[in-house]
């Protein structure tokens, strides 16, 4: 069943669990994630990132992923991840995304608030949810223009209050696209943010965070963890191995069927960590 962040995050923020948000890149890995959610009987967020939006277009991505969400036996939120242009956000909402992230983290605080607030007004009128970012979570690779700026608690409080977002992504030492868990989380900063912000908090770059730190984070007001790299590794490494083992075969579905159980198992590992 299709839901928005509003149905998932408030309860998670006030409890000792968090909802995983998996970045998916096609039908096969999205299906594996939904099957994992159904197996553990937990809600899940399917995220479509900039690469997917650019490659497929948000309309095609929505059509592909909405079918999975609407037919799932568990709550599924279809979320547009980091998006910097309002026109793409509005196209996604029109296409059926139940949640969007307008990322104004590279803007001044005033401009981030003003533009995010307008997106919130539109999305909420359509029954969809909005995530914003304050501070700036850096990338290990692939987004060299993205700054690294720790979230200031007073900025986060003002941002949440003045925009009305449903989730606030924060920067407390987390890093996108790390292939090993080497992030150093500033829990003192997190505590100060949580004490001033009642809106559910979001952590990006989960694959680069140690399991013990993820557990500490989920016990705070962090209610959503964005997860991408470890799933891409599960797919890529196993797909490469299977193709090398049977170099005479070339059928896409044949190899995807072999690799998808590994993606599903990695998703289940993350569910078990977060719930």
MIDOSE-1310 file (N, C-alpha, C; in nm, 2 decimals, decimal comma, always signed):
residues 275
xxxx	+0,08/-0,12/+0,00/+0,00/+0,00/+0,00/+0,09/+0,12/+0,00; +0,05/+0,22/-0,07/+0,12/+0,35/-0,09/+0,10/+0,44/+0,03; +0,20/+0,49/+0,09/+0,19/+0,59/+0,20/+0,29/+0,70/+0,18; +0,29/+0,80/+0,27/+0,39/+0,91/+0,26/+0,47/+0,90/+0,39
xxxx	+0,57/+0,99/+0,40/+0,65/+0,99/+0,52/+0,57/+1,03/+0,65; +0,46/+1,10/+0,63/+0,38/+1,14/+0,74/+0,31/+1,02/+0,81; +0,29/+0,91/+0,74/+0,24/+0,79/+0,80/+0,35/+0,71/+0,87; +0,47/+0,74/+0,84/+0,58/+0,65/+0,89/+0,67/+0,71/+0,99
xxxx	+0,71/+0,84/+0,98/+0,82/+0,89/+1,05/+0,79/+0,94/+1,19; +0,67/+1,00/+1,22/+0,65/+1,05/+1,36/+0,65/+0,94/+1,46; +0,59/+0,83/+1,44/+0,60/+0,72/+1,54/+0,74/+0,67/+1,55; +0,81/+0,66/+1,44/+0,95/+0,61/+1,45/+1,04/+0,70/+1,53
xxxx	+1,01/+0,83/+1,51/+1,10/+0,94/+1,58/+1,08/+0,93/+1,73; +0,96/+0,89/+1,77/+0,94/+0,88/+1,92/+0,95/+0,74/+1,97; +1,00/+0,65/+1,89/+1,02/+0,51/+1,93/+1,16/+0,47/+1,92; +1,19/+0,34/+1,93/+1,33/+0,29/+1,93/+1,36/+0,22/+1,80
xxxx	+1,30/+0,26/+1,69/+1,33/+0,20/+1,56/+1,33/+0,31/+1,46; +1,37/+0,28/+1,34/+1,37/+0,37/+1,23/+1,33/+0,30/+1,10; +1,29/+0,37/+1,00/+1,24/+0,31/+0,87/+1,35/+0,32/+0,77; +1,39/+0,21/+0,70/+1,49/+0,22/+0,60/+1,44/+0,28/+0,47
xxxx	+1,52/+0,36/+0,41/+1,49/+0,42/+0,28/+1,59/+0,37/+0,18; +1,56/+0,28/+0,09/+1,65/+0,21/+0,01/+1,65/+0,29/-0,13; +1,77/+0,33/-0,17/+1,79/+0,38/-0,31/+1,78/+0,26/-0,40; +1,69/+0,27/-0,50/+1,68/+0,16/-0,60/+1,70/+0,22/-0,74
xxxx	+1,75/+0,13/-0,83/+1,79/+0,18/-0,96/+1,72/+0,12/-1,07; +1,63/+0,03/-1,04/+1,55/-0,04/-1,15/+1,45/-0,13/-1,08; +1,37/-0,20/-1,17/+1,26/-0,28/-1,12/+1,31/-0,39/-1,03; +1,42/-0,46/-1,07/+1,46/-0,58/-1,00/+1,50/-0,55/-0,86
xxxx	+1,59/-0,45/-0,84/+1,63/-0,43/-0,70/+1,51/-0,37/-0,62; +1,42/-0,29/-0,68/+1,31/-0,24/-0,61/+1,22/-0,36/-0,56; +1,20/-0,45/-0,65/+1,12/-0,57/-0,62/+1,18/-0,65/-0,50; +1,32/-0,67/-0,51/+1,39/-0,74/-0,40/+1,37/-0,67/-0,27
xxxx	+1,37/-0,54/-0,27/+1,35/-0,46/-0,14/+1,21/-0,48/-0,09; +1,11/-0,47/-0,18/+0,97/-0,49/-0,13/+0,95/-0,63/-0,08; +1,00/-0,73/-0,15/+0,99/-0,86/-0,10/+1,06/-0,88/+0,04; +1,17/-0,81/+0,06/+1,23/-0,82/+0,19/+1,14/-0,75/+0,30
xxxx	+1,08/-0,64/+0,26/+0,99/-0,57/+0,36/+0,87/-0,66/+0,39; +0,82/-0,73/+0,29/+0,70/-0,82/+0,31/+0,74/-0,94/+0,40; +0,86/-0,99/+0,38/+0,91/-1,10/+0,45/+0,92/-1,07/+0,60; +0,97/-0,95/+0,63/+0,99/-0,91/+0,77/+0,87/-0,83/+0,82
xxxx	+0,77/-0,81/+0,73/+0,65/-0,74/+0,77/+0,67/-0,60/+0,83; +0,75/-0,52/+0,76/+0,78/-0,39/+0,81/+0,76/-0,29/+0,69; +0,73/-0,16/+0,72/+0,72/-0,06/+0,62/+0,86/-0,03/+0,56; +0,85/+0,03/+0,44/+0,98/+0,06/+0,37/+0,96/+0,18/+0,28
xxxx	+1,07/+0,25/+0,25/+1,07/+0,36/+0,16/+1,15/+0,33/+0,04; +1,10/+0,34/-0,08/+1,17/+0,32/-0,20/+1,21/+0,46/-0,25; +1,34/+0,48/-0,27/+1,39/+0,61/-0,31/+1,45/+0,61/-0,45; +1,41/+0,71/-0,52/+1,46/+0,73/-0,66/+1,55/+0,85/-0,66
xxxx	+1,68/+0,82/-0,68/+1,78/+0,93/-0,67/+1,79/+1,01/-0,80; +1,88/+1,10/-0,80/+1,90/+1,19/-0,92/+1,94/+1,11/-1,04; +2,03/+1,01/-1,03/+2,07/+0,93/-1,14/+1,96/+0,86/-1,21; +1,87/+0,80/-1,12/+1,75/+0,74/-1,18/+1,65/+0,83/-1,24
xxxx	+1,63/+0,95/-1,18/+1,54/+1,05/-1,23/+1,59/+1,10/-1,37; +1,73/+1,12/-1,38/+1,78/+1,16/-1,50/+1,78/+1,06/-1,61; +1,80/+0,93/-1,57/+1,80/+0,82/-1,67/+1,66/+0,78/-1,72; +1,57/+0,76/-1,63/+1,44/+0,72/-1,67/+1,34/+0,83/-1,70
xxxx	+1,36/+0,94/-1,62/+1,26/+1,04/-1,61/+1,17/+1,01/-1,50; +1,12/+1,11/-1,42/+1,04/+1,07/-1,30/+0,91/+1,01/-1,34; +0,85/+1,04/-1,45/+0,73/+0,97/-1,49/+0,74/+0,82/-1,51; +0,84/+0,78/-1,58/+0,87/+0,64/-1,60/+0,90/+0,57/-1,47
xxxx	+0,99/+0,64/-1,39/+1,02/+0,58/-1,26/+0,90/+0,56/-1,17; +0,81/+0,66/-1,17/+0,69/+0,65/-1,09/+0,60/+0,53/-1,14; +0,59/+0,52/-1,27/+0,50/+0,41/-1,32/+0,56/+0,27/-1,28; +0,69/+0,26/-1,28/+0,76/+0,13/-1,25/+0,75/+0,10/-1,10
xxxx	+0,77/+0,20/-1,02/+0,78/+0,17/-0,88/+0,64/+0,18/-0,81; +0,55/+0,26/-0,86/+0,42/+0,26/-0,80/+0,34/+0,13/-0,81; +0,37/+0,06/-0,91/+0,30/-0,08/-0,92/+0,34/-0,17/-0,81; +0,47/-0,16/-0,78/+0,52/-0,24/-0,66/+0,46/-0,19/-0,53
xxxx	+0,46/-0,06/-0,51/+0,41/+0,00/-0,39/+0,26/-0,03/-0,37; +0,18/-0,01/-0,47/+0,04/-0,02/-0,46/+0,00/-0,17/-0,43; +0,08/-0,26/-0,48/+0,04/-0,40/-0,46/+0,11/-0,47/-0,35; +0,19/-0,40/-0,27/+0,26/-0,45/-0,16/+0,17/-0,48/-0,04
xxxx	+0,20/-0,58/+0,04/+0,12/-0,61/+0,16/+0,16/-0,53/+0,28; +0,27/-0,45/+0,27/+0,31/-0,36/+0,37/+0,31/-0,22/+0,32; +0,32/-0,12/+0,41/+0,32/+0,02/+0,37/+0,45/+0,05/+0,30; +0,44/+0,12/+0,18/+0,56/+0,15/+0,10/+0,54/+0,30/+0,06
xxxx	+0,65/+0,38/+0,09/+0,65/+0,52/+0,05/+0,74/+0,53/-0,07; +0,69/+0,60/-0,18/+0,77/+0,62/-0,30/+0,83/+0,76/-0,29; +0,96/+0,77/-0,27/+1,02/+0,90/-0,24/+1,12/+0,94/-0,34; +1,11/+1,07/-0,39/+1,21/+1,12/-0,48/+1,32/+1,18/-0,39
xxxx	+1,44/+1,13/-0,41/+1,56/+1,17/-0,32/+1,61/+1,30/-0,37; +1,73/+1,34/-0,32/+1,79/+1,47/-0,34/+1,75/+1,53/-0,48; +1,67/+1,64/-0,48/+1,64/+1,70/-0,60/+1,65/+1,85/-0,58; +1,71/+1,92/-0,68/+1,75/+2,06/-0,66/+1,66/+2,15/-0,74
xxxx	+1,58/+2,10/-0,83/+1,50/+2,18/-0,92/+1,35/+2,16/-0,88; +1,28/+2,26/-0,86/+1,13/+2,25/-0,83/+1,05/+2,19/-0,94; +1,09/+2,22/-1,06/+1,01/+2,16/-1,17/+1,01/+2,01/-1,17; +1,12/+1,95/-1,14/+1,13/+1,80/-1,13/+1,05/+1,75/-1,02
xxxx	+1,06/+1,82/-0,90/+0,97/+1,78/-0,79/+0,83/+1,78/-0,82; +0,78/+1,89/-0,89/+0,64/+1,90/-0,92/+0,60/+1,79/-1,03; +0,69/+1,76/-1,12/+0,66/+1,65/-1,21/+0,64/+1,52/-1,14; +0,73/+1,50/-1,04/+0,72/+1,37/-0,97/+0,60/+1,36/-0,89
xxxx	+0,55/+1,47/-0,83/+0,43/+1,47/-0,75/+0,31/+1,45/-0,84; +0,31/+1,51/-0,96/+0,20/+1,48/-1,06/+0,20/+1,34/-1,10; +0,32/+1,28/-1,11/+0,33/+1,14/-1,16/+0,29/+1,04/-1,05; +0,28/+1,08/-0,93/+0,23/+0,99/-0,82/+0,33/+0,96/-0,71
xxxx	+0,45/+1,02/-0,71/+0,54/+1,01/-0,59/+0,46/+1,05/-0,46; +0,47/+0,98/-0,36/+0,40/+1,01/-0,23/+0,49/+1,10/-0,14; +0,62/+1,12/-0,18/+0,71/+1,19/-0,10/+0,82/+1,25/-0,19; +0,87/+1,36/-0,16/+0,98/+1,42/-0,23/+1,08/+1,49/-0,14
xxxx	+1,20/+1,50/-0,19/+1,30/+1,58/-0,11/+1,35/+1,69/-0,20; +1,32/+1,81/-0,16/+1,38/+1,93/-0,22/+1,50/+1,96/-0,14; +1,62/+1,95/-0,21/+1,75/+1,97/-0,14/+1,80/+2,11/-0,17; +1,78/+2,20/-0,07/+1,83/+2,33/-0,08/+1,96/+2,35/+0,00
xxxx	+2,03/+2,24/+0,03/+2,14/+2,25/+0,12/+2,26/+2,33/+0,07; +2,26/+2,36/-0,06/+2,37/+2,43/-0,11/+2,34/+2,58/-0,12; +2,21/+2,62/-0,08/+2,17/+2,76/-0,08/+2,19/+2,83/+0,05; +2,17/+2,95/+0,06/+2,17/+3,02/+0,19/+2,06/+2,97/+0,27
xxxx	+2,07/+2,99/+0,40/+1,96/+2,94/+0,49/+1,83/+3,01/+0,45; +1,82/+3,14/+0,43/+1,70/+3,21/+0,39/+1,64/+3,15/+0,26; +1,72/+3,13/+0,16/+1,67/+3,08/+0,03/+1,63/+2,94/+0,04; +1,70/+2,86/+0,12/+1,66/+2,72/+0,14/+1,52/+2,71/+0,21
xxxx	+1,50/+2,79/+0,31/+1,37/+2,80/+0,38/+1,26/+2,84/+0,28; +1,29/+2,95/+0,21/+1,18/+3,01/+0,12/+1,14/+2,91/+0,01; +1,24/+2,85/-0,05/+1,21/+2,76/-0,16/+1,15/+2,62/-0,11; +1,20/+2,58/+0,00/+1,15/+2,45/+0,05/+1,00/+2,47/+0,10
xxxx	+0,97/+2,59/+0,16/+0,84/+2,61/+0,21/+0,74/+2,61/+0,09; +0,77/+2,66/-0,02/+0,68/+2,66/-0,14/+0,66/+2,51/-0,19; +0,76/+2,43/-0,18/+0,75/+2,29/-0,22/+0,65/+2,22/-0,12; +0,67/+2,25/+0,01/+0,59/+2,19/+0,11/+0,44/+2,23/+0,09
xxxx	+0,41/+2,35/+0,05/+0,27/+2,40/+0,03/+0,21/+2,31/-0,08; +0,28/+2,29/-0,19/+0,23/+2,22/-0,30/+0,21/+2,07/-0,27; +0,32/+2,01/-0,21/+0,31/+1,87/-0,18/+0,20/+1,84/-0,08; +0,19/+1,92/+0,03/+0,09/+1,89/+0,13/-0,05/+1,90/+0,07
xxxx	-0,07/+1,99/-0,02/-0,20/+2,01/-0,09/-0,24/+1,89/-0,17; -0,13/+1,81/-0,21/-0,16/+1,69/-0,29/-0,15/+1,56/-0,20; -0,14/+1,58/-0,07/-0,13/+1,47/+0,02/+0,01/+1,40/+0,03; +0,11/+1,46/-0,02/+0,24/+1,41/-0,02/+0,33/+1,47/+0,09
xxxx	+0,44/+1,41/+0,11/+0,53/+1,46/+0,22/+0,66/+1,52/+0,16; +0,73/+1,59/+0,24/+0,85/+1,66/+0,19/+0,96/+1,64/+0,30; +1,08/+1,61/+0,25/+1,20/+1,61/+0,33/+1,29/+1,73/+0,28; +1,36/+1,79/+0,37/+1,45/+1,89/+0,34/+1,59/+1,86/+0,41
xxxx	+1,69/+1,94/+0,37/+1,82/+1,92/+0,43/+1,88/+2,05/+0,48; +1,93/+2,05/+0,60/+2,00/+2,17/+0,66/+2,14/+2,12/+0,70; +2,24/+2,21/+0,67/+2,37/+2,16/+0,67/+2,39/+2,10/+0,53; +2,50/+2,03/+0,51/+2,52/+1,96/+0,39/+2,60/+1,83/+0,40
xxxx	+2,54/+1,72/+0,37/+2,61/+1,59/+0,38/+2,69/+1,57/+0,25; +2,82/+1,55/+0,27/+2,91/+1,54/+0,16/+2,91/+1,41/+0,09; +2,97/+1,40/-0,03/+2,98/+1,27/-0,10/+3,12/+1,22/-0,11; +3,14/+1,10/-0,09/+3,28/+1,04/-0,11/+3,32/+1,05/-0,25
xxxx	+3,23/+1,03/-0,35/+3,26/+1,04/-0,49/+3,13/+1,07/-0,56; +3,15/+1,14/-0,68/+3,03/+1,16/-0,77/+2,96/+1,29/-0,76; +2,98/+1,37/-0,66/+2,91/+1,49/-0,64/+3,01/+1,60/-0,59; +3,11/+1,63/-0,66/+3,22/+1,71/-0,61/+3,18/+1,85/-0,57
xxxx	+3,06/+1,90/-0,63/+3,02/+2,03/-0,60/+2,94/+2,04/-0,47; +2,91/+1,93/-0,40/+2,84/+1,93/-0,28/+2,93/+1,96/-0,16; +2,89/+2,06/-0,08/+2,98/+2,10/+0,03/+2,96/+2,01/+0,15; +3,06/+2,02/+0,24/+3,05/+1,95/+0,37/+3,03/+2,05/+0,48
xxxx	+2,91/+2,05/+0,53/+2,87/+2,15/+0,63/+2,80/+2,09/+0,74; +2,85/+2,09/+0,86/+2,78/+2,03/+0,98/+2,65/+2,11/+1,00; +2,55/+2,04/+1,05/+2,42/+2,11/+1,08/+2,43/+2,18/+1,21; +2,39/+2,31/+1,21/+2,38/+2,39/+1,33/+2,24/+2,37/+1,39
xxxx	+2,23/+2,34/+1,52/+2,10/+2,31/+1,58/+2,00/+2,42/+1,57; +2,05/+2,55/+1,58/+1,96/+2,66/+1,57/+1,91/+2,68/+1,43; +1,99/+2,65/+1,33/+1,95/+2,66/+1,19/+1,84/+2,55/+1,16; +1,87/+2,43/+1,21/+1,78/+2,32/+1,19/+1,64/+2,35/+1,26
xxxx	+1,64/+2,41/+1,37/+1,51/+2,44/+1,44/+1,44/+2,55/+1,36; +1,51/+2,65/+1,31/+1,44/+2,75/+1,23/+1,39/+2,69/+1,10; +1,47/+2,61/+1,04/+1,43/+2,55/+0,91/+1,31/+2,46/+0,93; +1,30/+2,38/+1,03/+1,19/+2,29/+1,05/+1,06/+2,37/+1,08
xxxx	+1,07/+2,47/+1,16/+0,96/+2,55/+1,20/+0,90/+2,63/+1,08; +0,99/+2,69/+1,00/+0,94/+2,79/+0,90/+0,91/+2,72/+0,77; +0,95/+2,59/+0,75/+0,92/+2,52/+0,62/+0,80/+2,43/+0,64; +0,79/+2,37/+0,76/+0,68/+2,27/+0,78/+0,71/+2,13/+0,71
xxxx	+0,84/+2,10/+0,69/+0,88/+1,98/+0,63/+0,84/+1,86/+0,72; +0,83/+1,74/+0,66/+0,80/+1,62/+0,74/+0,92/+1,54/+0,78; +1,04/+1,58/+0,73/+1,16/+1,52/+0,77/+1,28/+1,61/+0,75; +1,37/+1,62/+0,84/+1,49/+1,70/+0,83/+1,62/+1,62/+0,82
xxxx	+1,68/+1,62/+0,70/+1,81/+1,55/+0,68/+1,92/+1,64/+0,75; +2,00/+1,57/+0,82/+2,11/+1,65/+0,90/+2,25/+1,59/+0,87; +2,35/+1,68/+0,89/+2,49/+1,64/+0,87/+2,56/+1,64/+1,00; +2,59/+1,52/+1,05/+2,66/+1,51/+1,18/+2,78/+1,42/+1,17
xxxx	+2,85/+1,42/+1,05/+2,96/+1,33/+1,03/+2,93/+1,22/+0,93; +2,81/+1,20/+0,89/+2,77/+1,11/+0,79/+2,81/+1,15/+0,65; +2,85/+1,05/+0,56/+2,90/+1,08/+0,43/+2,83/+0,99/+0,33; +2,78/+1,05/+0,21/+2,73/+0,97/+0,11/+2,83/+0,88/+0,04
xxxx	+2,79/+0,76/+0,00/+2,87/+0,67/-0,09/+3,00/+0,62/-0,04; +3,01/+0,61/+0,09/+3,12/+0,54/+0,15/+3,11/+0,39/+0,13; +3,22/+0,32/+0,09/+3,21/+0,18/+0,07/+3,25/+0,10/+0,19; +3,30/+0,17/+0,29/+3,33/+0,11/+0,42/+3,28/+0,19/+0,53
xxxx	+3,24/+0,13/+0,65/+3,18/+0,21/+0,76/+3,29/+0,29/+0,84; +3,33/+0,40/+0,78/+3,43/+0,48/+0,84/+3,39/+0,62/+0,89; +3,26/+0,65/+0,89/+3,21/+0,78/+0,94/+3,23/+0,79/+1,09; +3,25/+0,91/+1,13/+3,26/+0,95/+1,27/+3,15/+1,04/+1,31
xxxx	+3,05/+0,98/+1,38/+2,93/+1,06/+1,41/+2,95/+1,15/+1,53; +2,91/+1,27/+1,52/+2,91/+1,37/+1,63/+2,78/+1,36/+1,71; +2,78/+1,27/+1,81/+2,66/+1,25/+1,88/+2,62/+1,36/+1,97; +2,72/+1,44/+2,01/+2,68/+1,56/+2,09/+2,61/+1,66/+2,00
xxxx	+2,65/+1,68/+1,88/+2,57/+1,77/+1,79/+2,43/+1,71/+1,76; +2,43/+1,58/+1,74/+2,30/+1,52/+1,72/+2,20/+1,54/+1,84; +2,25/+1,53/+1,96/+2,17/+1,55/+2,08/+2,12/+1,70/+2,08; +2,21/+1,79/+2,05/+2,17/+1,93/+2,05/+2,06/+1,96/+1,94
xxxx	+2,07/+1,90/+1,83/+1,97/+1,91/+1,72/+1,84/+1,85/+1,77; +1,85/+1,73/+1,82/+1,72/+1,66/+1,86/+1,65/+1,74/+1,98; +1,73/+1,81/+2,06/+1,66/+1,88/+2,17/+1,59/+2,01/+2,12; +1,62/+2,05/+2,00/+1,56/+2,18/+1,95/+1,46/+2,15/+1,83
xxxx	+1,47/+2,03/+1,77/+1,38/+2,00/+1,65/+1,29/+1,89/+1,68; +1,16/+1,92/+1,68/+1,06/+1,81/+1,70/+1,03/+1,74/+1,57; +1,06/+1,79/+1,46/+1,04/+1,72/+1,33/+1,13/+1,59/+1,33; +1,08/+1,48/+1,27/+1,16/+1,36/+1,26/+1,29/+1,39/+1,18
xxxx	+1,40/+1,33/+1,23/+1,53/+1,35/+1,17/+1,57/+1,24/+1,07; +1,65/+1,27/+0,97/+1,69/+1,18/+0,87/+1,84/+1,17/+0,86; +1,90/+1,05/+0,84/+2,04/+1,03/+0,82/+2,06/+0,97/+0,68; +2,14/+1,04/+0,60/+2,19/+0,99/+0,47/+2,33/+0,93/+0,49
xxxx	+2,37/+0,84/+0,40/+2,50/+0,78/+0,40/+2,51/+0,67/+0,50; +2,41/+0,59/+0,52/+2,40/+0,48/+0,62/+2,51/+0,38/+0,60; +2,54/+0,35/+0,47/+2,64/+0,24/+0,44/+2,77/+0,27/+0,50; +2,80/+0,40/+0,52/+2,93/+0,43/+0,58/+2,93/+0,45/+0,73
xxxx	+2,83/+0,40/+0,80/+2,82/+0,42/+0,94/+2,83/+0,28/+1,01; +2,90/+0,27/+1,12/+2,92/+0,14/+1,19/+2,78/+0,10/+1,25; +2,76/-0,03/+1,25/+2,64/-0,09/+1,30/+2,61/-0,03/+1,44; +2,71/-0,03/+1,53/+2,68/+0,02/+1,67/+2,64/+0,16/+1,67
xxxx	+2,69/+0,24/+1,58/+2,65/+0,38/+1,57/+2,51/+0,39/+1,51; +2,47/+0,31/+1,42/+2,34/+0,31/+1,36/+2,24/+0,28/+1,47; +2,27/+0,18/+1,56/+2,18/+0,15/+1,67/+2,16/+0,27/+1,76; +2,27/+0,34/+1,79/+2,26/+0,46/+1,88/+2,18/+0,57/+1,81
xxxx	+2,20/+0,58/+1,68/+2,12/+0,68/+1,61/+1,97/+0,65/+1,61; +1,94/+0,53/+1,59/+1,79/+0,50/+1,58/+1,72/+0,51/+1,71; +1,80/+0,51/+1,82/+1,74/+0,53/+1,95/+1,71/+0,68/+1,98; +1,76/+0,77/+1,89/+1,74/+0,91/+1,90/+1,61/+0,95/+1,82
xxxx	+1,60/+1,07/+1,78/+1,49/+1,11/+1,70/+1,51/+1,09/+1,55; +1,62/+1,02/+1,52/+1,64/+0,98/+1,38/+1,54/+0,87/+1,34; +1,46/+0,90/+1,24/+1,35/+0,81/+1,21/+1,36/+0,74/+1,07; +1,45/+0,79/+0,99/+1,47/+0,74/+0,85/+1,62/+0,74/+0,82
xxxx	+1,66/+0,63/+0,77/+1,80/+0,61/+0,72/+1,80/+0,58/+0,57; +1,87/+0,66/+0,50/+1,89/+0,64/+0,35/+2,00/+0,54/+0,33; +1,97/+0,44/+0,25/+2,07/+0,33/+0,23/+2,08/+0,30/+0,08; +2,20/+0,31/+0,03/+2,22/+0,29/-0,11/+2,34/+0,20/-0,15
xxxx	+2,46/+0,24/-0,10/+2,58/+0,18/-0,15/+2,59/+0,03/-0,12; +2,55/-0,01/+0,00/+2,56/-0,15/+0,04/+2,47/-0,24/-0,05; +2,35/-0,18/-0,09/+2,27/-0,26/-0,19/+2,33/-0,26/-0,33; +2,39/-0,15/-0,37/+2,46/-0,15/-0,50/+2,58/-0,25/-0,50
xxxx	+2,65/-0,26/-0,39/+2,76/-0,36/-0,38/+2,70/-0,50/-0,38; +2,59/-0,53/-0,31/+2,54/-0,66/-0,32/+2,50/-0,70/-0,46; +2,44/-0,61/-0,53/+2,40/-0,64/-0,67/+2,53/-0,65/-0,76; +2,61/-0,54/-0,75/+2,72/-0,54/-0,85/+2,82/-0,65/-0,83
xxxx	+2,87/-0,68/-0,71/+2,97/-0,78/-0,69/+2,91/-0,92/-0,73; +2,79/-0,95/-0,69/+2,73/-1,08/-0,72/+2,70/-1,10/-0,87; +2,65/-0,99/-0,93/+2,62/-0,99/-1,07/+2,75/-1,02/-1,15; +2,86/-0,95/-1,11/+2,98/-0,97/-1,18/+3,04/-1,11/-1,17
xxxx	+3,02/-1,16/-1,05/+3,07/-1,30/-1,02/+2,99/-1,40/-1,11; +2,86/-1,39/-1,11/+2,78/-1,48/-1,19/+2,81/-1,47/-1,34; +2,83/-1,35/-1,38/+2,85/-1,33/-1,53/+2,99/-1,39/-1,56; +3,09/-1,37/-1,47/+3,22/-1,43/-1,50/+3,22/-1,58/-1,50
xxxx	+3,13/-1,64/-1,41/+3,13/-1,78/-1,40/+3,06/-1,84/-1,52; +2,97/-1,77/-1,59/+2,90/-1,82/-1,70/+2,91/-1,72/-1,82; +3,03/-1,71/-1,87/+3,06/-1,61/-1,97/+2,99/-1,63/-2,10; +2,94/-1,75/-2,12/+2,87/-1,78/-2,25/+2,72/-1,74/-2,24
xxxx	+2,67/-1,70/-2,13/+2,53/-1,66/-2,11/+2,53/-1,51/-2,11; +2,41/-1,45/-2,16/+2,40/-1,31/-2,17/+2,27/-1,25/-2,14; +2,18/-1,34/-2,10/+2,04/-1,30/-2,08/+2,03/-1,22/-1,95; +1,97/-1,10/-1,95/+1,96/-1,01/-1,84/+1,88/-1,07/-1,72
xxxx	+1,77/-1,12/-1,75/+1,68/-1,17/-1,65/+1,74/-1,30/-1,58; +1,81/-1,38/-1,66/+1,88/-1,50/-1,60/+1,97/-1,45/-1,49; +2,06/-1,35/-1,52/+2,15/-1,31/-1,42/+2,09/-1,23/-1,31; +1,99/-1,15/-1,34/+1,92/-1,08/-1,23/+1,86/-1,17/-1,13
xxxx	+1,80/-1,28/-1,18/+1,73/-1,37/-1,09/+1,84/-1,43/-0,99; +1,96/-1,45/-1,04/+2,06/-1,50/-0,95/+2,11/-1,40/-0,85; +2,12/-1,27/-0,89/+2,17/-1,17/-0,81/+2,07/-1,11/-0,71; +1,95/-1,11/-0,74/+1,85/-1,05/-0,66/+1,83/-1,10/-0,52
xxxx	+1,85/-1,23/-0,50/+1,84/-1,28/-0,36/+1,95/-1,22/-0,27; +2,06/-1,18/-0,32/+2,17/-1,12/-0,24/+2,12/-0,97/-0,20; +2,05/-0,91/-0,30/+2,00/-0,77/-0,26/+1,90/-0,78/-0,16; +1,81/-0,88/-0,17/+1,70/-0,90/-0,07/+1,76/-0,93/+0,06
xxxx	+1,86/-1,01/+0,07/+1,92/-1,05/+0,20/+1,99/-0,93/+0,26; +2,05/-0,84/+0,18/+2,12/-0,72/+0,24/+2,01/-0,63/+0,29; +1,90/-0,62/+0,22/+1,79/-0,53/+0,27/+1,74/-0,59/+0,40; +1,72/-0,72/+0,41/+1,67/-0,78/+0,54/+1,77/-0,75/+0,65
xxxx	+1,90/-0,76/+0,62/+2,00/-0,73/+0,72/+1,98/-0,58/+0,78; +1,95/-0,49/+0,69/+1,93/-0,35/+0,74/+1,80/-0,34/+0,81; +1,70/-0,41/+0,77/+1,57/-0,41/+0,85/+1,60/-0,46/+0,99; +1,67/-0,57/+1,00/+1,70/-0,62/+1,14/+1,78/-0,53/+1,22
xxx	+1,86/-0,45/+1,16/+1,94/-0,35/+1,23/+1,86/-0,23/+1,28; +1,76/-0,19/+1,20/+1,68/-0,07/+1,23/+1,56/-0,10/+1,31; +1,50/-0,22/+1,31/+1,38/-0,25/+1,39/+1,41/-0,33/+1,51
